[in-house]
Amino acid sequence: MSLIPATILTGFLGSGKTTLLKRVLSEAHGQKIAVIENEFGEENIDNEILVSDTTENIIQMSNGCICCTIRDDLRATLQDLATRKRKGEIDFERVIIETTGLADPGPVAQTFFMDDEVAEQYLLDGILTLVDAKHAEQQLNDRQEARRQVGFADQMFISKSDLVTPEALQALTHRLKHMNPRAPMTQVHFGEVSLDKVLDLRGFNLNARLDIDPDFLKDDAHDHDHGHVHGPDCGYDHHDHEHAHHHHHHDDDVKSFVYRATRPFEPAKLEDFLGAIVQVYGPRMLRYKGVLDMQGTERKVIFQGVHQLMGSDLGPPWPTGEARVSKMVFIGIDLPKDILMQGLEQSLVAA
């Protein structure tokens, strides 16, 4: 049996998760989706799109989807759904998990890797984060959960952008980009979003693409031969000074930075270093990914991780004529950039 794709939908209270979910469920896409709702949600899927309201925890919807609430824990709910699917009692092709507005998506994501039985039946496809443009600045300033939700995202949706000025929206997107440059951002109105931005994102696939927002990389015009780490506080600002105050007045604890190197890595050194870093800083490392040039192989090496869980795989061969540049992005909470930079430098093959 092929693995069931799972999507985590997160976002702060009132950001429009339920609106987006209703939209996905009521659209005639012909897919059967199981929705797992965390029952502390501020608003449950309403009865308009339900066939019947029953005391049973699994409810059939009018378009063939099903909805259930988490009774005990996520793992048990996923197991229960998979068992019933296997027995032919219910039919669905994928799962969307809607977290509460106060949830940290990290432990939810880890369930798909840490639990063997879940990992044998499900494939985590992506984490979607909704950001409420009107209240985001306050929420990001005040609540670490909101910042973590941004850091974990594979795709961000900005809701209520019509309620803020273009300048405020630009400042928000700039801030989000520096927290997480690998998640594309889309503005959504009342949950209207094309399904290809919600499903089959392959955010957790080990693939040879490392999508980093190109505007984020533009800041790195002063790239050096030996590799360079940069981030929102690297002290190098390409923005006009009159705009600088818009963009640099927050010091978010969730930050990202990109490392690039033109020399190959020594596999044993890099493995030792990353292993040690993950042991010490794993809980603060939200998402990280790299496409690496490793000594001794003509193929790209792809690695990625969530918290302490890290995996790597051989990717396709380096194409003839393509510069063999290693690229890595780290997204985390107050990560020690200097230590990471120095350790990565020392893991390269000697010049």
Secondary structure, 3 states (H helix, E strand, C coil): CCCEEEEEEEECCCCCHHHHHHHHHHCCCCCCEEEEECCCCCCCCCHHHECCCCCCCEEEECCCCEEEECCCCHHHHHHHHHHHHHCCCCCCCEEEEECCCCCCHHHHHHHHHHCHHHHCCEEEEEEEEEEECCCHHHHHHHCHHHHHHHHHCCEEEEECHHHCCHHHHHHHHHHHHHHCCCCCEEEEECCECCHHHCCCCCCCCCCCCCCCCHHHHHCCCCCCCCCEEECCCCCCCCCCHHHHHHHCCCCCCEEEEEEEECCCECHHHHHHHHHHHHHHHHHHEEEEEEEECECCCCEEEEEEEECCEEEEEEEEECCCCCCCCEEEEEEEECCCHHHHHHHHHHCECCC
